[in-house]
Amino acid sequence: MGSCIICGVSTDGHICETHEEDAVFEFRGSQPEQLTAGRYYEGSVDGFAEFGVFVDLGENVTGLLHKSEIPQRLDALDWEPGDTVYVQVDDVHGNGNVDLSWSIRQSEREFRGMLIDDPDAPTNAELPDDESEAPPGATDSVETEAETHDEPAAEPEESESDEPASEPEPETDDETGADAADEPVAEPEEPEAEEPETETDAEEASEDDDGDGADVARVPIDALDEHVGDDVALEAEVTGVRQTSGPTVFELTDETGTVDAAAFVEAGVRAYPEVEAGDVVHLVGEVERHHGELQVETEALDVLTGAEAQAVQDRLEAQVTERASPEDETLLVQDAEIDVVHDDLVAAATEIRRAVIESRPVIVRHTADVEGYVGGSAIERAVLPLVREEHTASDAEYHYVDRRPLDDGFYTLDDATKDVTSMLEAADRHDEKHPLFVLVGSGSTRESVDGLGLLDIYDAPTVALDGGYADGEAADAADVLVSPTQHGETPVSTGVLATHLAGMVNADVRADIGHLPAIPFWGETPAVYADLAAEAGYEAETVADVRDALALEAFYQAYEDKREIVADLLWDEADTSLVGHIGSQFREKLETEFETAEPHLEARDAGAATVEVLDVDSYTHRYDFPPVDLLLDALYRERADGEYVLVGADSDELRVRSTGDVDVRAVGETLTSELPDAGVVPRGAQDGRVEFLSGERDAVVEAAVDAIVAQLE
């Protein structure tokens, strides 16, 4: 039985369970099961895979640091094979697999020292052979060390007069206290009373309170790069607080930008616990570069109140309002169909820009199709540079921008619950502000009202952008709704709408996104967008290849953002082989399915209109590419002539494509009335779909055809 090197409690080894995460361990075992879950270990990079990094921890023991655990893109990680790294062991599976997690501490000096995890030693927390590598105080706190170091053992007795807990000893230590009279005896009691207030570096900071700290000049955050090594003063809002296993990190935002300020009391101990996100503070500290990024090492931190706080807030609000306004409010090209929502686009762009300035994450939720990926990627492309400009941390873009495809065409309560859970965890762990949610191709119908309502309960702002049909019930669900149909106009391409928005969000990317509006069109591309793409170097054939390739990738792993491959498809115009290769695969797969389905189209008697029905379950490979919507679109484009209606029905859903004006929601409402036992539920607006009970399929299809024909007449 030994004593913990940090707190001194009795423990098996040299560290207690509470403080195991403060030390790093060298592993000397040879079996994965000999590792201790929860500990930090020193390792070396063994190699990289698509899904993460393999790290050698000891002889024949390798763990996987999955890419989801890394707070940046895998290809942006500055590690090379053989590099010494520090990781935490999360779990050791029965098959020998070792799960690792990220450690923000990537040098031994950031831990309280190193210990040895050796299965052959008396305990699994031994001191290193070289005592200079041991954690500070380790040899003083372990009784067995005193037996081999008799002379140094007397030193703690001489310094015991400095320990606040040993009251009798300052009175007997006359030699050390004589020259200081009464003051040295009384002074140790004052820090003892102040320690619970957790003043970071209290003794040093207090010396500057009436002097240097007050005289340090205030520097705006965007000018800190010119003051590395200098003491500066910042007046800013705390926009986030995160407790690391080392210092407490305060994210500070002023009218010019955002920077991290580190404050250290003790490893893993919260500095300035009275300071929370939303406070306005005056901070004095030294500007440093930490792992290549600007950071301020806090020397003093005070919360401002009253007129001082209000002055900072007024300065912030005035600057934020000015900076949030789009620099260029014009459309990419003149388009009368888009111009009807010009003011709504400006309002949406202002909300997005404000979120970036206020250090509020921007979460883009889009449909998992070509329209959604074009629109979501355009907005992401516009926001990323703004985040890089606003935040000094190199990995900020992975914390403040996220693009997540939706499972369906609606923002459901299930989607919102997942987002709220993630949002609350981020707020609890890091005091992160609630994100701005930008819905692309969704959020404009009643199916999204409950999900948007949940976000509203938690005061998470929302922008909904949808070129399709909207309904009145969702008009006020989002904070900003951009929908031409809400102004009585016809539907437009969501991808086109979102690209115009992206140009307002960031004028600098306008030339970079000029070809995007041409991509979502499956028929003839409007001349203004074809010309815009040509100016950007994208001819019609390349645009078609990009569209087809994007459609294929949107289907596979549909619910992942695929930031890198989508960027390659949309912007790597120099390498047309990629889009050409994937685009040809799309056409082959679509043609195969088309030829399988077309002979099984069943004509129905519908008077002047031509109505055909496809039994999707029976005559398609339903769970292979292409998805049902894409196949129906292809069949419709090929066969639409005159007054034509295509009905696709699988086991429990019905979709409609028509050259006439068919309101699918109205069809669903008619079926609900005529077939009360069929469980009919209209989904979406007039271009939506109808869900029903599979046992009532035949009756639903027959009644749907009749209702459609009745509308056309």
Backbone hydrogen bonds, N-H to C=O, Kabsch-Sander energy under -0.5 kcal/mol:
donor,donor_aa,acceptor,acceptor_aa,energy
2,G,11,T,-3.3
4,C,9,V,-2.7
5,I,14,H,-2.2
8,G,4,C,-1.4
11,T,2,G,-2.6
13,G,11,T,-1.1
14,H,125,A,-1.5
19,H,16,C,-0.6
20,E,17,E,-0.9
22,D,19,H,-1.6
23,A,20,E,-1.1
24,V,113,G,-2.3
25,F,40,Y,-2.4
26,E,115,L,-2.4
27,F,25,F,-0.6
27,F,57,L,-0.5
28,R,117,D,-2.7
34,Q,31,Q,-1.8
35,L,32,P,-2.0
37,A,35,L,-0.6
38,G,89,V,-3.6
39,R,36,T,-1.6
40,Y,23,A,-0.6
41,Y,87,V,-3.2
42,E,25,F,-2.4
43,G,85,V,-2.9
44,S,56,D,-2.0
45,V,83,D,-2.3
46,D,54,F,-3.1
47,G,54,F,-1.4
49,A,52,G,-2.8
52,G,49,A,-1.2
53,V,65,L,-2.4
54,F,47,G,-2.8
55,V,63,G,-2.8
56,D,44,S,-3.0
57,L,61,V,-2.7
58,G,61,V,-1.5
59,E,29,G,-0.7
61,V,58,G,-1.9
62,T,60,N,-0.5
63,G,55,V,-2.8
64,L,98,V,-2.7
65,L,53,V,-3.2
65,L,63,G,-0.5
66,H,64,L,-0.9
66,H,100,L,-0.6
67,K,51,F,-2.5
69,E,66,H,-2.2
70,I,67,K,-1.1
72,Q,70,I,-0.9
76,A,73,R,-1.3
77,L,74,L,-1.4
79,W,77,L,-1.8
82,G,45,V,-2.7
83,D,80,E,-2.4
85,V,43,G,-2.3
87,V,41,Y,-2.1
88,Q,101,S,-2.1
89,V,39,R,-2.4
90,D,88,Q,-0.7
90,D,99,D,-2.8
91,D,99,D,-1.3
93,H,97,N,-3.0
96,G,93,H,-1.9
99,D,91,D,-2.8
99,D,97,N,-0.5
100,L,64,L,-2.5
101,S,88,Q,-2.5
103,S,86,Y,-0.5
106,Q,104,I,-0.7
110,E,107,S,-1.5
111,F,108,E,-1.8
112,R,22,D,-3.4
114,M,133,E,-1.6
115,L,24,V,-2.3
116,I,126,E,-3.4
117,D,26,E,-2.8
118,D,116,I,-0.8
121,A,118,D,-1.8
126,E,116,I,-2.6
131,E,129,D,-0.8
133,E,130,D,-2.2
134,A,131,E,-1.3
138,A,135,P,-2.3
141,S,137,G,-1.7
142,V,138,A,-0.7
143,E,141,S,-0.6
145,E,142,V,-1.1
146,A,142,V,-1.0
147,E,143,E,-0.8
148,T,145,E,-1.2
149,H,145,E,-0.6
149,H,146,A,-0.6
153,A,149,H,-1.2
154,A,151,E,-1.8
155,E,152,P,-1.5
157,E,154,A,-0.7
158,E,154,A,-1.2
159,S,155,E,-1.6
160,E,156,P,-0.6
160,E,157,E,-0.7
161,S,158,E,-0.5
162,D,159,S,-2.0
163,E,160,E,-1.6
166,S,163,E,-1.4
167,E,165,A,-1.0
171,E,167,E,-0.6
171,E,168,P,-0.7
172,T,168,P,-1.0
173,D,169,E,-1.4
174,D,172,T,-1.5
177,G,173,D,-1.3
178,A,174,D,-2.0
181,A,178,A,-1.4
183,E,180,A,-0.8
185,V,182,D,-0.6
186,A,182,D,-1.8
187,E,183,E,-2.6
189,E,186,A,-1.3
190,E,186,A,-0.5
190,E,187,E,-1.5
192,E,188,P,-1.1
193,A,189,E,-1.4
194,E,190,E,-1.5
195,E,191,P,-2.0
197,E,194,E,-2.1
198,T,195,E,-2.3
200,T,198,T,-0.6
202,A,199,E,-1.5
205,A,201,D,-2.8
206,S,202,A,-2.5
207,E,203,E,-1.0
208,D,204,E,-0.7
208,D,205,A,-1.0
209,D,205,A,-0.7
209,D,206,S,-0.6
211,G,208,D,-1.4
213,G,208,D,-1.3
214,A,208,D,-0.7
214,A,211,G,-0.6
215,D,211,G,-1.2
215,D,212,D,-0.6
216,V,212,D,-1.2
219,V,233,A,-2.6
223,A,220,P,-1.9
224,L,221,I,-1.6
226,E,223,A,-1.6
227,H,224,L,-2.4
228,V,225,D,-0.6
229,G,287,V,-3.4
230,D,227,H,-2.4
232,V,285,G,-2.9
233,A,217,A,-1.9
234,L,283,L,-2.8
236,A,234,L,-0.5
236,A,281,V,-1.7
237,E,253,T,-2.7
238,V,279,D,-3.1
239,T,237,E,-0.8
239,T,251,E,-2.6
240,G,251,E,-1.0
241,V,430,H,-1.6
242,R,249,V,-2.4
243,Q,429,R,-0.7
244,T,242,R,-0.7
244,T,247,P,-1.9
248,T,263,A,-3.0
249,V,242,R,-2.8
250,F,248,T,-0.6
250,F,261,A,-3.2
251,E,240,G,-3.3
251,E,249,V,-0.5
252,L,250,F,-0.6
252,L,259,V,-3.1
253,T,237,E,-2.5
254,D,257,G,-2.2
258,T,390,E,-2.1
259,V,252,L,-2.2
260,D,294,L,-0.6
261,A,250,F,-2.7
262,A,296,V,-2.2
263,A,248,T,-2.9
268,G,246,G,-1.9
269,V,266,E,-3.0
272,Y,198,T,-1.2
275,V,272,Y,-2.1
276,E,274,E,-0.5
278,G,238,V,-3.6
279,D,276,E,-2.0
281,V,236,A,-2.8
281,V,279,D,-0.5
282,H,302,D,-2.8
283,L,234,L,-2.6
283,L,281,V,-0.5
284,V,300,A,-2.7
285,G,232,V,-2.1
286,E,297,E,-1.8
287,V,230,D,-2.4
288,E,295,Q,-3.4
290,H,288,E,-0.6
290,H,293,E,-3.7
291,H,289,R,-0.6
293,E,290,H,-1.6
295,Q,288,E,-2.6
296,V,260,D,-2.2
297,E,286,E,-3.0
297,E,295,Q,-0.5
298,T,262,A,-2.9
298,T,296,V,-0.8
299,E,284,V,-3.1
300,A,284,V,-2.0
302,D,282,H,-2.4
304,L,280,V,-3.2
308,E,305,T,-1.0
309,A,305,T,-1.0
310,Q,306,G,-2.4
311,A,307,A,-2.3
312,V,308,E,-1.6
313,Q,309,A,-2.6
314,D,310,Q,-2.8
315,R,311,A,-2.0
316,L,312,V,-2.6
317,E,313,Q,-3.0
318,A,314,D,-2.5
319,Q,315,R,-1.9
320,V,316,L,-3.1
321,T,317,E,-2.7
322,E,318,A,-1.8
323,R,319,Q,-2.9
324,A,320,V,-2.6
325,S,321,T,-0.9
338,I,335,D,-0.7
339,D,335,D,-2.4
340,V,336,A,-0.8
341,V,338,I,-1.9
342,H,339,D,-1.7
345,L,341,V,-2.5
346,V,342,H,-2.2
347,A,343,D,-2.1
348,A,344,D,-2.4
349,A,345,L,-2.8
350,T,346,V,-2.3
351,E,347,A,-1.9
352,I,348,A,-2.1
353,R,349,A,-2.5
354,R,350,T,-2.5
355,A,351,E,-2.0
356,V,352,I,-1.8
357,I,353,R,-2.1
358,E,354,R,-2.5
359,S,356,V,-1.4
360,R,355,A,-3.3
362,V,400,Y,-2.5
363,I,361,P,-0.6
363,I,436,L,-2.8
364,V,362,V,-0.6
364,V,402,D,-3.2
365,R,363,I,-0.6
365,R,438,V,-2.9
366,H,364,V,-0.6
366,H,404,R,-1.0
367,T,440,V,-1.3
369,D,367,T,-1.5
373,Y,369,D,-2.9
374,V,370,V,-2.7
375,G,371,E,-2.5
376,G,372,G,-3.2
377,S,373,Y,-2.2
378,A,374,V,-2.0
379,I,375,G,-1.9
380,E,376,G,-2.3
381,R,377,S,-2.7
382,A,378,A,-1.6
383,V,379,I,-2.2
384,L,380,E,-2.5
386,L,382,A,-0.7
387,V,383,V,-2.2
388,R,384,L,-2.3
389,E,385,P,-2.1
390,E,386,L,-1.8
391,H,387,V,-2.3
392,T,258,T,-1.1
396,A,393,A,-1.5
398,Y,395,D,-1.6
399,H,395,D,-0.5
399,H,396,A,-1.5
400,Y,396,A,-2.3
401,V,397,E,-0.8
402,D,362,V,-2.2
404,R,364,V,-3.2
404,R,402,D,-0.5
406,L,366,H,-2.8
412,T,410,F,-1.2
416,A,412,T,-2.5
417,T,413,L,-2.5
418,K,414,D,-1.9
419,D,415,D,-2.3
420,V,416,A,-3.0
421,T,417,T,-2.4
422,S,418,K,-2.2
423,M,419,D,-2.5
424,L,420,V,-2.9
425,E,421,T,-2.0
426,A,422,S,-2.0
427,A,423,M,-2.0
428,D,424,L,-2.5
429,R,425,E,-2.6
430,H,426,A,-2.3
431,D,427,A,-1.4
432,E,426,A,-1.4
433,K,239,T,-0.5
436,L,361,P,-3.0
437,F,435,P,-0.6
437,F,461,P,-2.4
438,V,363,I,-3.0
438,V,436,L,-0.6
439,L,437,F,-0.6
439,L,463,V,-3.4
440,V,365,R,-3.0
440,V,438,V,-0.5
441,G,439,L,-0.5
441,G,465,L,-3.5
442,S,465,L,-0.6
448,S,445,T,-2.0
449,V,446,R,-1.1
450,D,446,R,-0.5
451,G,411,Y,-0.5
452,L,448,S,-2.6
453,G,449,V,-2.3
454,L,450,D,-1.8
455,L,451,G,-1.7
456,D,452,L,-2.1
457,I,453,G,-1.8
458,Y,454,L,-1.1
459,D,456,D,-1.8
460,A,455,L,-2.5
463,V,437,F,-2.6
464,A,480,V,-3.0
465,L,439,L,-2.9
466,D,482,V,-2.4
471,D,444,S,-2.3
474,A,471,D,-1.3
475,A,472,G,-1.3
477,A,474,A,-1.2
478,A,474,A,-0.7
479,D,462,T,-0.6
480,V,462,T,-1.2
482,V,464,A,-2.9
483,S,481,L,-0.6
486,Q,483,S,-1.1
487,H,484,P,-1.7
488,G,485,T,-1.4
489,E,484,P,-2.0
492,V,467,G,-2.2
497,L,493,S,-2.3
498,A,494,T,-2.7
499,T,495,G,-1.7
500,H,496,V,-2.0
501,L,497,L,-1.7
502,A,498,A,-2.5
503,G,499,T,-1.8
504,M,500,H,-1.2
504,M,501,L,-0.5
505,V,501,L,-2.3
506,N,502,A,-2.0
509,V,506,N,-1.6
510,R,507,A,-1.3
513,I,509,V,-1.5
516,L,513,I,-1.2
518,A,515,H,-1.1
519,I,516,L,-1.7
521,F,518,A,-0.7
529,Y,526,P,-0.9
530,A,526,P,-2.2
531,D,527,A,-2.8
532,L,528,V,-1.4
533,A,529,Y,-2.1
534,A,530,A,-2.2
535,E,531,D,-2.3
536,A,532,L,-1.1
537,G,534,A,-1.5
538,Y,533,A,-2.8
539,E,537,G,-0.7
543,V,539,E,-2.5
544,A,540,A,-2.2
545,D,541,E,-2.0
546,V,542,T,-2.5
547,R,543,V,-2.4
548,D,544,A,-2.6
549,A,545,D,-2.8
550,L,546,V,-2.6
551,A,547,R,-2.2
552,L,548,D,-1.9
553,E,549,A,-2.3
554,A,550,L,-2.2
555,F,551,A,-0.9
555,F,552,L,-0.6
556,Y,552,L,-1.8
558,A,555,F,-1.0
560,E,557,Q,-1.7
566,V,562,K,-2.4
567,A,563,R,-1.8
568,D,564,E,-2.2
569,L,565,I,-2.3
570,L,566,V,-2.5
571,W,567,A,-2.3
572,D,568,D,-1.6
573,E,571,W,-1.7
575,D,572,D,-1.5
576,T,574,A,-0.6
578,L,575,D,-1.0
579,V,575,D,-0.6
580,G,576,T,-2.4
581,H,577,S,-2.4
582,I,578,L,-2.4
583,G,579,V,-2.5
584,S,580,G,-1.9
585,Q,581,H,-1.4
586,F,582,I,-2.1
587,R,583,G,-2.1
588,E,584,S,-2.2
589,K,585,Q,-2.4
590,L,586,F,-2.6
591,E,587,R,-2.5
592,T,588,E,-2.1
593,E,589,K,-2.0
594,F,590,L,-2.6
595,E,591,E,-2.5
596,T,592,T,-1.3
597,A,593,E,-2.3
598,E,594,F,-2.8
600,H,597,A,-1.9
601,L,598,E,-1.7
602,E,613,V,-2.9
603,A,601,L,-0.6
604,R,611,V,-2.7
606,A,604,R,-0.7
609,A,606,A,-1.4
610,T,643,E,-3.0
611,V,604,R,-0.7
611,V,609,A,-0.6
612,E,645,V,-2.5
613,V,602,E,-2.6
614,L,647,V,-2.8
615,D,613,V,-0.5
616,V,614,L,-1.3
616,V,649,A,-1.8
617,D,649,A,-0.6
619,Y,615,D,-2.2
620,T,616,V,-0.8
622,R,620,T,-1.5
624,D,621,H,-2.3
631,L,627,P,-2.3
632,L,628,V,-2.8
633,D,629,D,-2.2
634,A,630,L,-2.0
635,L,631,L,-2.6
636,Y,632,L,-2.6
637,R,633,D,-2.5
638,E,634,A,-1.8
639,R,635,L,-1.8
640,A,636,Y,-2.4
644,Y,642,G,-1.1
645,V,610,T,-3.1
646,L,657,R,-3.3
647,V,612,E,-3.0
648,G,646,L,-0.5
648,G,655,R,-2.3
649,A,614,L,-2.4
649,A,647,V,-0.5
650,D,653,E,-2.2
654,L,690,V,-2.4
655,R,648,G,-2.7
656,V,688,G,-0.5
657,R,646,L,-2.4
659,T,644,Y,-2.3
662,V,660,G,-1.4
663,D,661,D,-0.5
664,V,662,V,-0.9
664,V,686,Q,-3.2
667,V,663,D,-1.9
668,G,664,V,-2.5
669,E,665,R,-2.3
670,T,666,A,-2.0
671,L,667,V,-2.2
672,T,668,G,-2.2
673,S,669,E,-1.4
674,E,670,T,-2.4
675,L,671,L,-3.1
678,A,675,L,-1.8
680,V,675,L,-0.5
681,V,691,E,-2.7
683,R,689,R,-3.1
688,G,685,A,-2.0
689,R,683,R,-2.5
690,V,654,L,-2.3
691,E,681,V,-2.5
692,F,652,D,-2.2
693,L,678,A,-2.9
696,E,693,L,-2.0
697,R,694,S,-1.5
700,V,696,E,-2.4
701,V,697,R,-2.6
702,E,698,D,-2.2
703,A,699,A,-2.3
704,A,700,V,-2.5
705,V,701,V,-2.4
706,D,702,E,-1.9
707,A,703,A,-2.2
708,I,704,A,-2.5
709,V,705,V,-2.6
710,A,706,D,-2.2
711,Q,707,A,-1.7
712,L,708,I,-2.2
713,E,709,V,-1.9
